[in-house]
């Protein structure tokens, strides 16, 4: 048992070592930012959570060259639009996709906060759109097909991913080259999607405040922004999630179907909230079925197919 544990640690260390490229989203000027008040400093707390992000970044995790497919994902971690989770959780998510031959980018995005933003409602979306823009511009450098870049979002990160995926025609960044800001697919895991004012939500309040107008509520209620142009979507949730109700996925899926968007939904009987890429209450591994869905929709080719071309 000790040997197995040490082997696992060494394997994890080797995997982490592959991710040495951390890319700043911006230069010296961060758009939509205000001078931070005293004490507002980006840091990792004693529990491993990242707080007060002021310098958003992308961290690249590349698959083995023999497995690389040309597909990429931008992973938006959860955290309620208040914090970002531990590095271990992020690495687990990245590894699930690099194991499929997909290049994974973990997005460290800013939390919406009036203290450091001119308009907090667009802060996370700016970082999401900028991340996609950077990867499309540098796709050849990373061996990525610029038409096979998707967003993966967990919990509040699912709200960010869905906002990028449904509001690509509303650029909140400078894009003089008019590069497409539409992701090619979305994978949303126990995501916050509904901004129903009747349901208490810290995610909603942190992003758009406690007394938003109906127009703002509708704008950030992702199910109300679905159109026929919304990217193909794969949804994951647990029926017993008491933090983000499964209704979020059910209503969003219904909107996708009504708009005739390619979509699949994986609902676990149990699992609660925050299980990541491996639900301890179920042996059915959703990344495996997600891989099949990506392949089925032409979004993921085998490495051998790539080499034949």
HELIX and SHEET records of a PDB file:
HELIX    1   1 UNK A    2  UNK A   17  1                                  16    
HELIX    2   2 UNK A   87  UNK A   98  1                                  12    
HELIX    3   3 UNK A  120  UNK A  137  1                                  18    
HELIX    4   4 UNK A  139  UNK A  142  1                                   4    
HELIX    5   5 UNK A  156  UNK A  166  1                                  11    
HELIX    6   6 UNK A  202  UNK A  208  1                                   7    
HELIX    7   7 UNK A  214  UNK A  219  1                                   6    
HELIX    8   8 UNK A  222  UNK A  225  5                                   4    
HELIX    9   9 UNK A  247  UNK A  258  1                                  12    
HELIX   10  10 UNK A  286  UNK A  296  1                                  11    
HELIX   11  11 UNK A  303  UNK A  308  1                                   6    
SHEET    1   A 8 UNK A  22  UNK A  24  0                                        
SHEET    2   A 8 UNK A  57  UNK A  61 -1                                        
SHEET    3   A 8 UNK A 103  UNK A 108 -1                                        
SHEET    4   A 8 UNK A  72  UNK A  76  1                                        
SHEET    5   A 8 UNK A 149  UNK A 154  1                                        
SHEET    6   A 8 UNK A 185  UNK A 189  1                                        
SHEET    7   A 8 UNK A 232  UNK A 238  1                                        
SHEET    8   A 8 UNK A 263  UNK A 268  1                                        
SHEET    1   B 2 UNK A  43  UNK A  44  0                                        
SHEET    2   B 2 UNK A  50  UNK A  51 -1                                        
END                                                                             
